[in-house]
Amino acid sequence: MAGADAAVLAEVVRSQVETHARFGGVVPELAGRRHIESIDEVVREALARAGVGVRDLGAVAVTGGPGLIGALLVGVSYGKALAYSLGIPLIPVNHLEGHLSAAWLGAARLAPPFVALVASGGHTNLYHVKERGEPALLGRTLDDAAGEAFDKAAKMLGLGYPGGPVIDRLAREGDPDKAPFPRPYPTCEDLNFSFSGIKTALLYHLRDREAAGRSWHVPDVAAGFQQAIVEVLVAKTLAAAGRAGVRDVVVTGGVAANSQLRALFEARGKDAGITVHIPPLRYCTDNGAMIAAAGARLLQDGRAATLAFEPRADWAIGD
């Protein structure tokens, strides 16, 4: 990142999907090992692509949590060493605040106040982002996150990991009316979410059809399951925007890559007179650019840390 506009000079991503796919989910110890193997190479490649040397860096931004503690320890330790050796500030970034900052990596100009939905495999949170100060939490998942529900559904259907992309792809070929599912925790009076129930509904749906000797059309099941989750995410987010009195909504996190979610937000946001901002696909899933964008803003606010900072597996924004 460089300058006040936090322009992306280079981006390098090393995916671990193939490493974890055979296990049906992320294996924490393997994730930490892959971080150790990749981090130095990724940093060096990013600097080379950007055409800058390590001495040109003005600060080091690093994810400090929440997340898997083994992977966090690798990143924070590397970031500390780099910042100390260069005598520059260390900027720990909350992972969720990084996702919020991905909104500024798109083409559209955006300024607070706005309501933001962060939906991923580990989190489904609604925030009210104001002019200054920490984002206010409006609602969160009470159990499974939306992305986690997609992953578990894909596992039940034998579709592999990660579940979100494959369910999204199959749902385009299916009819949700042929496999309807209840809307999970649909009331907009409460802005929290709950996705464990729809996961159970899918389990019963498959079990009952199997017991009756009836098969199921996977694209129809994927379409019905996806539609139920997407409609609740959109309805509660727009309801939150109405209560907060804002005309802008940000949607980010891995689930924001879902094609139906993006289309429904655009359509219903337009009907409600609300502008919906969704980052480009490459900035929805976890990436270093969003952490750098958040770090640039924190640096401007003078929010550097000492080398005594320790990563936190459970770190709420504002804590």
JOBEL-V309411 format. One record per backbone hydrogen bond with DSSP energy under -0.5 kcal/mol. NH is the residue of the N-H (numbers start at 1). CO is the residue of the C=O. Records with the same first field share a line. If there is no record, write none. Layout:
BEGIN
NH->CO, CO
END
This chain:
BEGIN
2->7
6->3
7->2
9->7
15->13
20->16
21->17
22->18
23->20
24->20, 21
25->20
28->26
31->27
32->28
33->29
34->30
35->31
36->32
37->33
38->34
39->35
42->38
43->39
44->40
45->41
46->42
47->43
48->44
49->45
50->46
51->47
52->47
56->53
57->54
60->89
61->59
62->91
64->93
65->93
67->313
72->68
73->69
74->70
75->71
76->72
77->73
78->74
79->75
80->76
81->77
82->78
83->79
84->80
85->81
86->82
87->83
88->83
89->58
90->305
91->60, 89
92->90
93->62
95->65
98->94
99->95
100->96
101->97
102->98, 99
103->100
104->101
105->102
106->103
113->129
114->129
115->248
116->127
117->250
118->116, 125
119->117, 252
120->123
125->118
126->139
127->116
128->136
129->114, 127
130->128
136->128
138->126
139->126
141->124
142->193
143->144
147->120
148->120
149->145
150->146
151->147
152->148
153->149
154->150
155->151
156->152
157->153
158->155
159->154
160->154
166->162
167->163
168->164
169->165
170->166
171->167
172->168, 169
173->170
174->171
176->174
178->175
179->176
186->183
193->140
195->144
199->195
200->196
201->197
202->198
203->199
204->200
205->201
206->202
207->203
208->204
209->205
210->206
211->207
212->208
213->210
214->209
218->216
220->217
221->217
222->218
223->219
224->220
225->221
226->222
227->223
228->224
229->225
230->226
231->227
232->228
233->229
234->230
235->231
236->232
237->233
238->234
239->235
240->236
241->237
242->238
243->239
244->240
245->241
246->241
249->275
250->115
251->277
252->117
255->119
256->119, 253
257->254
258->255
262->258
263->259
264->260
265->261
266->262
267->263
268->264
269->265
270->266
271->267
272->268
273->269, 270
274->269
275->247
276->274
277->249, 275
278->276
279->251
283->280
284->281
285->281
291->287
292->288
293->289
294->290
295->291
296->292
297->293
298->294
299->295
300->296
301->297
302->299
303->298
304->302
305->90
309->306
312->64
315->313
319->316
END
